[in-house]
Amino acid sequence: MAVTQNLLQAHETPHDTCLRALYSYRSKQVQTLKSKLTVHPNFPNSMMNTCQNCTINEVDTMDHMLGQSAFPEYSVHPKNLFPCCTYCNRKKSDNYVDEHGKRRFLNLFLDELPSSQYLHVEFGQNWLPRFYLEQPEDVDDNTYSLIESHYSELDLLNRFRDSSHQIISTFRMIIRSYGHVDNLHMILRTQIEGLEPLLGANHREIVLKRALAASDAFIAECWE
């Protein structure tokens, strides 16, 4: 992949160099575009300044869906710029399609994701989460294959595991604050359902909290 990119840059014309030089993340135009793209589509007063690729890190760069090396003419095209974090941008590199020309990554601003749950979690010792994907019956093979590729290429399942401690700890304190109430399951379920339209059914926080709220063992441990 690095060899291919080096070859592309070796054949770059002065015109291509000028086109690539037009892009700067700190430029006023790019920052204005970022602000527009990170407004939640269903909640105009909410900003999505968390990278939508991973839902972990803060947006601090723009990813070029079609890489600048191969497509310098799209260096500042608004529909080719995707707000994300540096980690995901580096993971993706310029390889938007595989050797067969199939897409390797979702576009979380344009693709319509399934509403069915495909991200799941189970727990090991000390509530260490293990995230995994499972194809729902109403999701076609092509869509699910793209989801799998996206999660695999960005190493999302491992990154979700490694970034779950704060979510679990905070949820544990929330449960502890309620004490021994009879309708706790309903209270927690209502909270999660209220958060789901904002984050999405397959957001790691929703998936984690949904599983923990359904666990009598976890709730009992919070009360100890």
Number of C-alpha atoms within 10 A of each C-alpha: 9 9 8 12 16 12 12 15 15 10 10 14 11 9 11 18 15 12 17 18 13 12 18 15 15 12 10 10 14 20 16 11 16 22 14 11 18 21 15 15 13 9 11 9 8 12 14 19 20 17 22 22 23 22 20 16 17 17 22 18 22 22 23 25 23 20 20 25 22 16 16 22 18 20 23 20 12 14 13 15 21 24 29 25 23 17 16 21 20 11 12 19 17 21 17 16 13 11 7 6 8 11 16 20 22 20 15 13 15 8 9 10 17 17 12 13 16 19 20 19 20 14 13 8 6 7 12 15 22 16 19 15 15 11 17 15 9 9 16 11 12 10 16 18 14 16 20 19 17 20 20 14 13 19 14 20 20 15 15 21 15 13 14 16 14 10 14 18 11 11 19 19 12 13 22 16 11 11 12 12 9 8 8 15 15 11 14 19 15 12 12 18 14 11 14 16 11 15 16 17 22 18 18 25 19 19 21 24 20 19 14 21 21 13 12 11 10 16 20 12 11 17 14 6
